Structure formats: structure tokens, C-alpha cells
Amino acid sequence: MQRMNRKHRKTLEAIFARPTSGTVKFSDIEALVIALGGTVKEGEGSRVALRIGAAVKHAHRPHPGKEAKKYQVEEVRAWFKAQGIEP
């Protein structure tokens, strides 16, 4: 498990910020999942599977932009909460 650094903590705070941020980079979410001991598995096209323990969250990488859509940030927030992960 990688240790959470300052950037990972800032990403976690941005995910839980209200109103929901539209400026969180999807790659930062992926890096945070890895820092939390999870994995990111490539799927078909832009599809990825984020996994922490037994919990899996399927998502599509945004394109052409780099920022996660607000609904994606909200889904990741709910997924983290369900696993007891909060800032």
C-alpha cells in the first residue's frame, strides 16, 4: 500500500467538497485509489475498474477533457463512504 501524500489528501477533500467540484482530475482519483491500497484495471476503451478490497467501482475515463464529471465525483464519494473512507 502506497502512503497518502498531500496531493492524495487534497484529492480526497475535493471529492467530499460541497458543492461537488467539476475540476477533480480523473487521474488524481485513480492515484488516490492506489494510495489507499487499491488497484485500477483497464477495461474496454475508456472503461476502468477501481477496486479497494472487495469493493469495485466501474467508471469511464472522461474524454476529451481530463476532469471527472460531477456525477462521477459524487459516485466515487458514495463509494468511498460505503467503505468508511472519508477525509
C-alpha positions in Angstrom: 0.0 0.0 0.0 1.3 3.4 -1.0 1.2 6.1 1.6 -1.2 9.0 1.1 0.7 12.2 0.4 -0.5 15.8 0.4 -1.9 15.6 -3.1 -3.9 12.5 -2.3 -5.4 14.2 0.8 -6.3 17.2 -1.3 -8.0 15.0 -3.9 -9.9 13.2 -1.1 -11.0 16.6 0.3 -12.1 17.8 -3.2 -14.2 14.6 -3.7 -16.0 15.3 -0.4 -16.3 19.1 -1.0 -19.8 20.6 -1.4 -20.9 21.8 -3.8 -19.5 19.0 -5.9 -16.4 20.0 -7.8 -16.1 19.7 -11.5 -12.3 20.2 -11.5 -11.1 16.9 -10.0 -8.8 15.1 -12.5 -9.8 11.5 -13.0 -6.1 10.5 -13.0 -5.9 12.0 -9.4 -8.9 9.8 -8.4 -7.0 6.8 -9.8 -3.8 7.8 -7.9 -5.8 8.1 -4.7 -7.4 4.6 -5.1 -3.8 3.2 -5.5 -2.6 5.2 -2.4 -5.5 3.7 -0.4 -4.2 0.2 -1.3 -6.5 -0.4 -4.3 -6.0 -1.1 -7.9 -7.0 0.4 -11.3 -7.7 -2.1 -14.0 -8.0 -1.1 -17.6 -11.1 -2.3 -19.5 -12.5 -1.8 -23.0 -12.0 1.6 -24.4 -12.1 4.2 -21.7 -13.6 1.9 -19.1 -11.7 1.2 -15.8 -12.4 -0.8 -12.7 -11.4 0.9 -9.5 -11.0 -1.7 -6.7 -10.4 -1.3 -3.0 -10.6 -4.6 -1.1 -13.7 -6.4 -2.4 -15.4 -3.2 -3.5 -15.3 -2.4 -7.2 -16.4 0.8 -8.9 -16.7 0.8 -12.7 -16.2 4.1 -14.5 -15.3 5.6 -17.8 -12.4 8.0 -18.1 -13.6 11.3 -19.3 -12.6 12.4 -22.8 -11.7 14.7 -24.4 -11.2 16.5 -21.0 -9.3 15.3 -18.0 -11.7 16.3 -15.3 -14.2 13.8 -13.8 -17.8 14.8 -14.4 -19.7 15.9 -11.3 -21.8 12.8 -11.2 -18.6 10.7 -11.3 -17.2 12.6 -8.3 -20.5 12.0 -6.5 -20.4 8.3 -7.3 -16.8 8.0 -6.1 -17.8 9.9 -2.9 -20.6 7.5 -2.2 -18.4 4.5 -3.0 -15.7 5.8 -0.5 -18.3 6.5 2.2 -19.7 3.0 1.8 -16.2 1.7 2.6 -15.7 4.1 5.6 -13.2 6.3 3.7 -13.7 10.0 4.5 -11.3 12.9 4.9 
